[in-house]
Amino acid sequence: MLNKIALVAAIILPLWNIPLIVRIVRRRSSRDLSIYWVLGVWTCLALMAPSAFTSKDLVWKVFSIINFFLFSLVVIFVLAYRNAK
């Protein structure tokens, strides 16, 4: 039961990146986000990814795959809208 709850949380938690992307697109700006923070978080995710992708722990693997994909989209949108007016 605990693993099922953790798996659901592992799927839901990274989905919080979607409202961030929507906010960037609607405002047409990512100026309120630190580029150092965004790239720092993405770098840490990229460094942890090999461990997660090869892990036998389903919760860790699912969370990492979804989070890495969605946060990569955040990085793309932050960089794309960085100098937008």
C-alpha positions in Angstrom: 0.0 0.0 0.0 2.8 2.4 0.9 4.5 1.8 -2.5 1.3 2.5 -4.4 0.9 5.8 -2.5 4.5 6.7 -3.2 4.1 5.8 -6.9 1.1 8.1 -7.2 3.0 10.9 -5.5 6.0 10.3 -7.8 3.7 10.8 -10.7 1.8 13.8 -9.3 4.7 15.8 -7.8 6.5 16.6 -11.1 3.2 17.8 -12.7 3.6 21.0 -10.7 6.1 22.0 -13.4 3.2 22.4 -15.8 1.6 25.5 -14.1 5.1 27.0 -14.1 5.4 26.5 -17.9 1.9 27.8 -18.4 2.7 30.9 -16.3 5.8 31.6 -18.4 3.9 31.3 -21.6 1.0 33.5 -20.5 3.2 36.2 -19.2 5.7 35.8 -22.1 8.5 36.2 -19.6 10.6 34.2 -17.3 12.3 37.1 -15.7 10.9 36.2 -12.2 12.9 33.0 -12.2 16.6 32.9 -11.5 18.4 31.3 -14.4 21.1 30.1 -12.0 18.4 28.3 -10.0 16.8 26.7 -13.1 20.1 25.5 -14.5 21.3 24.4 -11.1 18.3 22.2 -10.5 18.4 20.8 -14.0 22.1 20.0 -13.6 21.4 18.1 -10.4 18.6 16.2 -12.0 20.9 15.3 -15.0 23.6 14.1 -12.6 21.1 12.0 -10.7 19.4 10.6 -13.8 21.7 7.7 -14.6 21.2 6.3 -11.0 17.5 6.7 -11.3 17.2 5.2 -14.8 19.0 2.1 -13.8 17.4 1.7 -10.3 15.2 -1.2 -9.5 13.1 1.1 -7.3 10.0 1.8 -9.4 9.0 4.9 -7.4 12.5 6.6 -7.8 12.6 5.6 -11.5 9.2 6.9 -12.4 9.7 10.1 -10.4 13.0 10.8 -12.0 11.9 10.2 -15.6 8.8 12.4 -15.3 10.6 15.1 -13.4 13.6 15.2 -15.7 11.4 15.4 -18.7 9.1 18.1 -17.3 11.8 20.2 -15.7 13.7 20.0 -19.0 10.7 21.7 -20.6 10.8 24.3 -17.8 14.5 25.0 -18.7 13.6 25.3 -22.4 10.8 27.7 -21.7 12.8 29.8 -19.3 15.6 30.2 -21.8 13.2 30.8 -24.7 11.3 33.5 -22.8 14.3 35.0 -21.0 14.6 38.1 -23.0 11.0 38.3 -24.2 9.3 41.6 -23.8 
